Amino acid sequence: MTVRPAVPADLPSLVALEAACFAAEAWSESQVREELTGGRTVLALDTESALAGYASVSVVAEDAELLRIAVDPGQRRAGFGRSLLDAALDAAQHRGAARMLLEVDAENVAAIGLYESRGFATLARRRGYYRGRDALVMERLLP
């Protein structure tokens, strides 16, 4: 497994991961392309056979935001999400961020557990944020 910066050649695989992970809420190809070219840090996670996941991080001044983290449904529970999150935290810190924020579906117990295991705490709840489902806003300070 290797976490590396995503490149434009990864676009088809990233779009396919979006569809597999987020279905009706998936970003379009143009939105994924904007992630790659819009000054964000996009990290790809390669296995021996394919792109298995990615993360997108935006850093503005001292605030980083984890915009997206996705792991192929067939590759979950193998530590890939944790590896991507750790790489995203490192990338944000290297870009000068003092904290990372994220939003997560309040019903996504697995993701919340991952974030809490990496030191994130809930700041707020946004009612009805995800097509009627609540979102949690979580934060982690960076060293």
C-alpha positions in Angstrom: 0.0 0.0 0.0 1.3 3.4 -1.0 -0.1 6.9 -0.2 1.0 9.4 -2.8 -0.1 12.7 -4.4 -2.9 12.1 -6.9 -2.2 13.1 -10.5 -4.5 14.0 -13.4 -4.1 10.4 -14.8 -5.9 9.2 -11.6 -9.1 11.0 -12.6 -11.0 8.0 -14.0 -10.2 5.9 -11.0 -11.1 8.7 -8.6 -14.5 9.3 -10.4 -15.2 5.5 -10.2 -14.4 5.6 -6.4 -16.7 8.5 -5.9 -19.6 6.6 -7.5 -18.9 3.4 -5.6 -18.6 5.2 -2.2 -21.1 8.0 -2.4 -23.7 7.0 -5.0 -26.3 9.8 -5.3 -24.0 12.2 -3.4 -20.9 11.5 -5.5 -19.1 14.4 -6.9 -19.2 14.8 -10.7 -16.1 14.3 -12.9 -15.7 18.0 -13.2 -15.8 18.4 -9.4 -13.2 15.7 -8.9 -11.1 17.4 -11.6 -11.4 20.6 -9.7 -10.1 18.9 -6.6 -7.0 17.8 -8.6 -6.3 21.2 -10.1 -7.8 23.6 -7.6 -4.8 23.9 -5.2 -6.1 21.2 -2.8 -4.0 18.3 -1.5 -5.4 15.1 -3.0 -3.8 11.9 -1.8 -4.3 8.6 -3.6 -3.9 5.2 -1.9 -2.6 2.5 -4.2 -2.7 -1.2 -3.5 -0.8 -3.8 -5.6 -3.6 -3.9 -8.1 -5.5 -0.6 -8.1 -6.3 2.7 -6.6 -8.2 1.8 -3.4 -8.9 5.2 -1.9 -8.3 8.9 -1.8 -8.5 12.0 0.4 -8.9 15.6 -0.4 -7.7 18.4 1.9 -8.1 22.2 1.6 -5.9 24.5 3.7 -6.7 28.1 4.2 -4.4 30.0 6.6 -4.3 27.9 9.8 -7.4 25.8 9.0 -7.5 22.6 7.1 -10.7 20.9 6.0 -10.9 17.2 5.1 -13.2 17.6 2.2 -13.4 13.9 1.2 -12.1 10.6 2.2 -13.1 7.5 0.3 -12.0 3.9 0.3 -13.3 1.3 -2.2 -16.1 -0.6 -0.5 -14.4 -3.9 -1.2 -11.2 -2.7 0.5 -12.7 -1.4 3.7 -11.7 -2.6 7.2 -8.1 -3.1 6.1 -6.6 0.1 7.5 -6.7 2.1 4.3 -8.9 4.9 5.7 -6.6 5.3 8.7 -3.6 5.5 6.4 -5.3 8.2 4.3 -6.4 10.1 7.3 -2.9 10.1 8.8 -1.4 11.2 5.5 -4.1 14.0 5.2 -3.2 15.2 8.7 0.5 15.2 7.9 -0.1 17.1 4.6 -2.2 19.7 6.4 0.4 20.2 9.1 3.1 20.6 6.4 1.0 23.3 4.7 0.9 25.2 8.0 -2.5 24.3 9.3 -3.1 24.4 13.1 -6.3 22.4 13.0 -8.3 20.1 10.8 -12.1 20.3 10.5 -14.4 17.8 8.8 -18.1 17.0 8.5 -19.4 13.5 8.8 -22.8 11.9 8.6 -24.0 11.5 12.2 -25.1 8.0 11.3 -21.7 6.9 9.9 -20.5 5.1 13.0 -17.5 3.6 11.4 -16.2 7.0 10.1 -16.9 8.7 13.4 -14.9 5.9 15.2 -12.0 6.4 12.8 -12.0 10.1 13.4 -12.2 9.8 17.2 -9.4 7.2 17.2 -7.2 9.9 15.5 -8.1 12.6 18.1 -11.0 14.4 16.5 -13.8 15.7 18.8 -17.3 16.8 17.9 -17.8 20.6 17.8 -21.3 20.8 16.5 -24.3 19.1 14.9 -25.8 20.4 11.6 -29.4 19.3 11.4 -30.6 18.0 8.1 -27.2 18.6 6.4 -27.0 15.4 4.3 -30.4 15.0 2.5 -32.2 15.2 5.8 -29.6 13.4 7.9 -27.5 15.3 10.5 -23.8 16.0 10.2 -21.3 16.2 12.9 -18.6 18.9 12.6 -15.4 17.5 14.1 -12.1 19.1 14.9 -8.5 18.1 15.7 -5.7 20.4 16.6 -2.4 19.8 14.9 0.9 19.9 16.6 
